[in-house]
């Protein structure tokens, strides 16, 4: 086993620092002022250092304090020792400071302001972004493909730290010639018999949330056509074969033959920041802070504050 006892020359670096200050001023009183301490306390610290070194460092005379021969030898070594200690601390801090982060996000969520701030604050860090499918936030975090994710619930959150950011009201997406198009709002009763498409292989948790299945009264949501991809919904909706539930979509991002109607009486979509639980990456903490500053409390219906949704969930 290695010897765990301290080496013979071990001593407090603060005492070494005090020595260099006294050596600079050649006066205990002025050195004490510079160190914001008292002269008796400083004298005791120098005496302790002399005991540890086994050598007298100062010759105290009525005309000042002069370095002994041992003190003259020790002074450049002490200066180099303090410089080396500072260098060791700085290198350790650099090693502890993370140098890269990958931020995930799902469709329709804009993280640019947060990423821009992170890159500005940490110009030497590598900050990357990665688009994720709606069912990927937790797997991508646990697989360490990403270090933070801005996404919409629901998804499993065990093993994650989750920070609520803002809510998005849900809307009904219909064709422009649909019977409900142009209404101020609709409720679940209005669409009780409207078929909603099912995406083959979709995550059951997400599918249940976006289809509102089952309905509050326990009835299952009406099944629409089975499709292979989310994008196939648009054709079905435009053809009048189905409707879909999504988040607030700015009109200019929709196909011209589709429109949205506010859906009342349903839980909104919750946008959150998710990270691995107890992640010590300092860039993750910084990203969380900047996300709170830039994204918390957004009004998704507002023209400037809301990131436009570019796909129907």
Long-range contacts (C-beta under 8 A, 24 or more apart in sequence): 11-49, 11-52, 11-53, 12-48, 12-49, 12-52, 13-81, 13-82, 13-85, 14-45, 15-45, 15-46, 15-48, 15-49, 15-52, 16-49, 16-78, 16-81, 16-82, 17-82, 18-42, 18-45, 18-46, 18-49, 19-46, 19-49, 19-57, 19-71, 19-74, 19-75, 19-78, 20-75, 20-78, 20-79, 20-82, 22-46, 22-58, 22-65, 23-67, 23-71, 23-75, 26-64, 26-65, 26-66, 27-64, 27-65, 28-65, 96-282, 97-282, 98-125, 98-281, 98-282, 98-283, 98-284, 99-124, 99-125, 99-126, 100-125, 100-126, 100-127, 100-128, 100-283, 101-125, 101-126, 101-127, 101-128, 101-147, 101-148, 101-281, 101-283, 101-284, 101-287, 102-128, 102-129, 102-130, 102-145, 102-146, 102-147, 102-148, 103-127, 103-128, 103-129, 103-130, 103-146, 103-147, 103-148, 103-149, 103-150, 103-287, 104-129, 104-130, 104-131, 104-132, 104-136, 104-137, 104-140, 104-141, 104-145, 104-146, 104-148, 104-149, 104-150, 104-151, 105-129, 105-130, 105-131, 105-132, 105-149, 105-150, 105-151, 106-131, 106-132, 106-133, 106-134, 106-136, 106-137, 106-149, 106-150, 106-151, 106-152, 107-131, 107-134, 107-309, 107-310, 107-311, 107-313, 108-247, 108-307, 108-308, 108-309, 108-310, 108-311, 109-150, 109-151, 109-152, 109-271, 109-307, 110-307, 110-308, 111-150, 111-291, 111-295, 113-294, 113-295, 114-150, 114-287, 114-290, 114-291, 114-294, 114-295, 117-290, 117-293, 117-294, 118-283, 118-286, 118-287, 118-290, 121-286, 121-290, 122-283, 122-286, 125-283, 127-283, 134-203, 134-206, 134-313, 135-202, 135-203, 135-206, 137-274, 138-274, 141-274, 141-275, 141-276, 142-276, 147-275, 147-276, 147-279, 147-281, 147-283, 147-284, 147-287, 148-273, 148-274, 148-275, 148-284, 148-287, 148-288, 148-291, 149-273, 149-274, 149-275, 150-271, 150-272, 150-273, 150-291, 150-295, 151-271, 151-272, 151-274, 152-247, 152-269, 152-270, 152-271, 152-272, 152-313, 153-209, 153-269, 153-270, 153-271, 153-272, 154-205, 154-206, 154-209, 155-203, 155-205, 155-206, 155-274, 156-205, 157-274, 159-276, 159-277, 160-274, 160-275, 160-276, 160-277, 161-274, 161-275, 161-276, 161-277, 161-278, 161-279, 162-272, 162-273, 162-274, 163-272, 163-273, 163-274, 163-288, 163-291, 163-292, 164-270, 164-272, 165-271, 165-272, 165-273, 165-291, 165-292, 165-295, 165-296, 165-298, 166-271, 166-295, 166-296, 166-297, 166-298, 166-299, 166-300, 167-268, 167-269, 167-270, 167-271, 167-300, 168-247, 168-248, 168-268, 168-269, 168-270, 168-271, 168-300, 168-306, 168-309, 169-247, 169-248, 169-262, 169-263, 169-268, 169-269, 169-300, 169-301, 170-245, 170-246, 170-247, 170-248, 170-263, 170-266, 170-267, 170-268, 170-269, 171-245, 171-246, 171-247, 171-248, 171-249, 171-260, 171-261, 171-262, 171-263, 172-243, 172-244, 172-245, 172-260, 172-261, 172-262, 172-263, 173-233, 173-237, 173-243, 173-244, 173-245, 173-246, 173-249, 173-254, 173-258, 173-259, 173-260, 173-312, 174-237, 174-243, 174-258, 174-259, 174-260, 174-261, 175-237, 175-238, 175-239, 175-240, 175-257, 175-258, 175-259, 176-256, 176-257, 176-258, 176-259, 177-240, 178-240, 178-243, 180-243, 180-261, 181-259, 181-261, 182-259, 182-261, 183-261, 184-261, 184-262, 185-261, 185-262, 185-263, 185-264, 186-261, 186-262, 186-263, 186-264, 187-263, 187-264, 187-265, 188-212, 188-215, 188-216, 188-263, 188-265, 188-266, 191-243, 192-219, 192-222, 193-222, 194-222, 194-242, 194-243, 195-222, 195-223, 195-224, 195-225, 195-241, 195-242, 195-243, 196-221, 196-222, 196-223, 196-224, 196-242, 196-243, 196-244, 196-245, 197-224, 197-225, 197-226, 197-227, 197-232, 197-233, 197-236, 197-242, 197-244, 198-223, 198-224, 198-225, 198-226, 198-227, 199-227, 199-228, 199-229, 199-230, 199-232, 199-233, 200-226, 200-227, 200-228, 206-313, 210-244, 210-245, 210-246, 210-313, 211-245, 212-245, 212-266, 230-311, 230-312, 230-313, 231-311, 233-312, 234-258, 234-312, 244-312, 245-313, 246-309, 246-312, 246-313, 247-300, 247-309, 247-313, 248-300, 248-301, 248-306, 248-309, 249-308, 249-309, 249-312, 250-306, 250-308, 250-309, 252-308, 253-308, 253-309, 253-310, 269-313, 271-295, 271-298
